[in-house]
Amino acid sequence: MRSYLIDEISPYDINKINDFLKKNTIPSSLDKIFWIKIPDELLTEIQLKHTECKPHICALELGRDWIKLELYIRSSKNIKCSCAGYCTTEQRDFVIRYANKMIDELGVRT
């Protein structure tokens, strides 16, 4: 799996990130997994056509001293749909900007 990793995060900052993610992402049934919604304007043609699969999301996993964002966009409703796939360049840039903006806004030291 292709991913974007930010590590060497203090326990204090991990708690701040956890609180932020609980307020600003789509909840997951798995502990420490959060879903980031991909804006419609960044969806591929097939993702836009698959309205029944919306929202399209990417996963962020929160570890003991790291966060990892999967560079894979999936349907929140249908796990085996053809609209899922690795990020386009624009989607990848959005995911990385999301993580970096969160880090900056929270004052997280890495």
C-alpha positions as CSV (number, residue, x, y, z in Angstrom):
1,M,0.0,0.0,0.0
2,R,1.3,3.5,-0.8
3,S,1.1,5.8,2.1
4,Y,2.3,9.0,3.7
5,L,3.8,8.7,7.1
6,I,4.6,11.3,9.8
7,D,6.4,9.8,12.8
8,E,8.3,10.7,15.9
9,I,5.2,12.4,17.4
10,S,5.1,12.9,21.1
11,P,2.3,11.3,23.2
12,Y,0.9,14.7,24.0
13,D,0.7,15.7,20.4
14,I,-0.8,12.3,19.5
15,N,-3.6,13.1,21.9
16,K,-4.2,16.5,20.2
17,I,-4.3,14.8,16.8
18,N,-6.8,12.2,18.1
19,D,-9.1,14.9,19.5
20,F,-8.8,16.8,16.2
21,L,-9.6,13.7,14.1
22,K,-12.6,12.8,16.3
23,K,-14.1,16.3,15.5
24,N,-13.1,16.6,11.8
25,T,-13.3,13.3,10.1
26,I,-15.8,10.6,9.4
27,P,-15.9,8.0,12.2
28,S,-14.7,4.5,11.6
29,S,-15.8,1.3,13.4
30,L,-12.1,0.6,14.0
31,D,-10.2,2.2,16.9
32,K,-7.5,4.7,15.6
33,I,-8.7,4.6,12.0
34,F,-10.3,7.8,10.7
35,W,-11.8,8.6,7.3
36,I,-11.0,11.8,5.4
37,K,-13.7,12.8,2.8
38,I,-12.3,13.6,-0.6
39,P,-14.0,16.7,-2.1
40,D,-16.2,16.1,-5.1
41,E,-14.1,18.4,-7.2
42,L,-11.1,16.0,-6.8
43,L,-13.0,12.8,-7.7
44,T,-12.2,10.9,-10.9
45,E,-14.8,10.6,-13.6
46,I,-15.8,7.1,-12.4
47,Q,-15.9,8.2,-8.8
48,L,-18.3,11.1,-9.7
49,K,-20.5,8.7,-11.6
50,H,-20.7,6.3,-8.7
51,T,-23.0,8.5,-6.5
52,E,-24.2,5.4,-4.6
53,C,-20.6,5.0,-3.4
54,K,-20.2,8.4,-1.9
55,P,-18.6,9.7,0.1
56,H,-15.2,8.7,-1.3
57,I,-12.6,8.6,1.5
58,C,-9.1,7.8,2.4
59,A,-7.9,6.2,5.6
60,L,-5.8,7.8,8.3
61,E,-4.3,5.5,11.0
62,L,-3.2,6.9,14.3
63,G,-0.3,5.0,15.9
64,R,1.5,5.3,19.2
65,D,3.9,8.0,17.8
66,W,2.9,8.3,14.1
67,I,0.1,8.9,11.7
68,K,-0.2,7.2,8.3
69,L,-2.4,8.2,5.5
70,E,-3.2,5.7,2.8
71,L,-2.8,7.1,-0.7
72,Y,-5.8,5.0,-1.8
73,I,-9.3,6.3,-2.3
74,R,-12.2,4.0,-1.6
75,S,-16.0,4.0,-1.4
76,S,-17.5,4.4,2.1
77,K,-20.3,2.1,1.0
78,N,-19.0,-0.6,-1.3
79,I,-15.6,-2.1,-0.5
80,K,-15.1,-3.9,-3.8
81,C,-16.2,-1.2,-6.3
82,S,-14.3,-0.3,-9.4
83,C,-14.3,3.3,-8.4
84,A,-11.7,2.6,-5.7
85,G,-8.0,3.1,-6.5
86,Y,-4.8,4.8,-5.8
87,C,-4.9,8.6,-5.5
88,T,-4.6,10.8,-8.5
89,T,-1.9,13.5,-8.2
90,E,-4.6,16.0,-7.1
91,Q,-6.0,13.6,-4.5
92,R,-2.6,12.8,-3.2
93,D,-1.7,16.5,-2.9
94,F,-5.0,17.0,-1.0
95,V,-4.3,14.2,1.5
96,I,-0.8,15.4,2.2
97,R,-1.9,19.0,2.5
98,Y,-4.7,17.9,4.9
99,A,-2.1,16.2,7.2
100,N,0.4,19.0,7.0
101,K,-2.2,21.6,7.7
102,M,-3.5,19.6,10.7
103,I,0.1,19.4,12.1
104,D,0.6,23.1,11.6
105,E,-2.7,24.1,13.1
106,L,-2.2,22.0,16.2
107,G,1.4,23.0,16.6
108,V,2.6,19.4,16.5
109,R,6.4,19.0,16.6
110,T,7.8,16.3,14.3
